[in-house]
Amino acid sequence: MLDQIHGPADLRSLSYEELDALAGEIRTFVVDAVDAAGSGHLGSNLGAVELTLALHRVFDSPRDLILWDTGHQAYVHKIVTGRQEDFATLRKAGGMSGYPSRHESEHDWVENSHASTILSYAHGLACARDAGTLPEVAPSVAVDDDADARPDRRQIVAVIGDGSMTGGMAFEGLNNLGHSGRNVIIILNDNGRSYAPTVSRLGESLARLRLNPSYLRRQARVERMLHDMPIVGDRLERAVEATKAAVREMWEPPAFFENLGVRYSGPFDGHDIEGLERALRHAAELDDGPVVVHVVTQKGKGHEPAESDTIKHLHDIGGVKPGSYTAAFTEALIKEADERPELIAITAAMPDSTGLLPFGERFPGRCVDVGIAEQHAVTMAAGMAMGGLRPVCAIYSTFLTRAFDQLNLDVGLHGLPVVVCLDRAGITGDDGPSHHGILDMVLCTKVPGLTMFAPSSYQELGVMLHDALELTDGPAVLRWAKTAAPSVTPDQVGHGLHARKVRAGADVCLVGVGKMLAACEAAADELEADGIRATVWDPRVVKPLDPDLIADAATHRLVVTVEDGLRDGGVGSAIADRVGEQALGAAAPVVRVLGVPSAYLAHGKPDAILADLGLDAAGVVAEVRRSLAALG
Ligand SMILES: Cc1ncc(C[n+]2csc(CCOP(=O)(O)OP(=O)(O)O)c2C)c(N)n1
């Protein structure tokens, strides 16, 4: 049946039995596609199959706007909006994105995969709709036929998970939307999970609500009553009020939403298409402000390995690999925590992929999951440090940009010893532009008093975490890539805030930041075969820069710096500055800075993207040859 679905209109003629069969086919398709891609989001998509089908049958996308928070759960949306064949290239270079993509389809509006944004987008789009500036889209024939019963208004439908509801922006959006009274339908896709179980009292209340049999019976009664009534005027009003009164009596979430000016309806079974459609139609008929439709889904539904994965219901596939920087962090953190009872680890809803799960098992009560709330995590860490604890925040590099203000002012200005550990730094690849961790060095190196480390091996990470925790008068940041970490001997490990000279040569000085050290060493080998002798430095600490590194670099006529972060304003440009000052009055060396350009880089394999940018051994060799030739 799946091959008959070329667009949302093809769904509308199907019976509920056919839809159930289609849902099964879609699940098999998604599992196979993620398996073939070797990466991708699984559990979240398997849980959203029926919801997506119901949304596309009730609403007329793209005339109605279906907006996905984070976007990792939009595979089914892609499947039913004509992109089945593109799944063969899922997350591959030049192929289909793992998130909604405006370039791919008119059904996709938002492609930023940082969480908790969708209520703000929805509010803005509702303002544009109400102002009449939203670009026109003709209604599709099928929906036009039965649209008479509904207000002639383009619907704005924002789908947000219970995990993403824990983010500050979502609360800000909800508050403002409720106050504005704009008509927006919010689908709260509640599976009780972020990556890990969702950490929030609202989440707990939602769970109580959805698990309480007497509530559900009463809810079902009210639902039946609503369903049996002609949907007009006063009587609908009265029925809705009855629903509200019924749920308000005892349960907090409805009151939580309604106190903010947002109607609440639910909870509805997110795998019952017919019931979902009824709920969505009712929501569409309301005309007095935003409404939350609370939908209960099961993450990973219909795929045994996902259903039985108690850690993350196969949110995505793959885990922490032995020998990775993340594994080194886990090991080092546990070692440090053994010695430092005041050490606390903090995660923003990602305890598994940041390597904190073994820490949490070993030290229950010393691992805090704050929800998808990076800003709060960093300022909470500031408070902890003020009070004498030693917080270590484990965050993906790309998500720290959310909390830069907090790092700069709440932590930095107060000179607090907070340690921030950034995983997935550099070019991350498959997830595309919103997930590359390329801003961290540019941003963090501007925070006064902050020390920043970039480990180049498994062993360095442990040494650096220890040294970072020894600092007591300001923040420290460590950043590392997802890739395997080189394993080195004790004599290949530095110490303190010193850079490490890896080898000496008179013709060129190569400086390789973090994992780029390996590219510089390989380039030095290749150049040596050509008679070009290279010095190689591992800066280790990218702020403050070691004066010995600067002084030595300044004795070469050519310096080439290599980093997997943004080139402009990054470590290389700071080195170039300092080398220029050092050589003042003498013949200053030429410093070539290699790094990532300011651009939204599409998805692809990290090594291939780096190679395209000249950030591999071959790129370094080419740069050295070109520059030496120009110098004559
Ligand atoms: C700002 C930010 N922090 C962290 C993440 C990583 N992340 C992606 S999906 C996700 C969990 C989302 O949970 P939920 O919204 O409930 O959706 P579900 O996958 O459970 O359907 C997290 C933490 C992110 N995308 N954005």
The ligand as an ORCA input file, in Angstrom:
! r2SCAN-3c Opt
* xyz 1 1
  C      18.764     22.339     22.409
  C      18.844     20.858     22.202
  N      19.391     20.080     23.161
  C      19.481     18.746     22.978
  C      19.023     18.174     21.836
  C      19.201     16.675     21.601
  N      17.931     15.988     21.491
  C      17.398     15.663     20.309
  S      15.934     14.922     20.428
  C      15.989     14.984     22.123
  C      14.867     14.398     22.921
  C      13.571     14.962     22.478
  O      12.531     14.396     23.245
  P      11.046     14.672     22.820
  O      10.880     16.096     22.436
  O      10.174     14.145     23.890
  O      10.876     13.838     21.482
  P      10.830     12.242     21.303
  O      12.129     11.874     20.640
  O      10.690     11.605     22.649
  O       9.677     12.002     20.427
  C      17.151     15.599     22.564
  C      17.533     15.804     23.956
  C      18.460     19.021     20.862
  N      18.029     18.561     19.688
  N      18.383     20.343     21.081
*
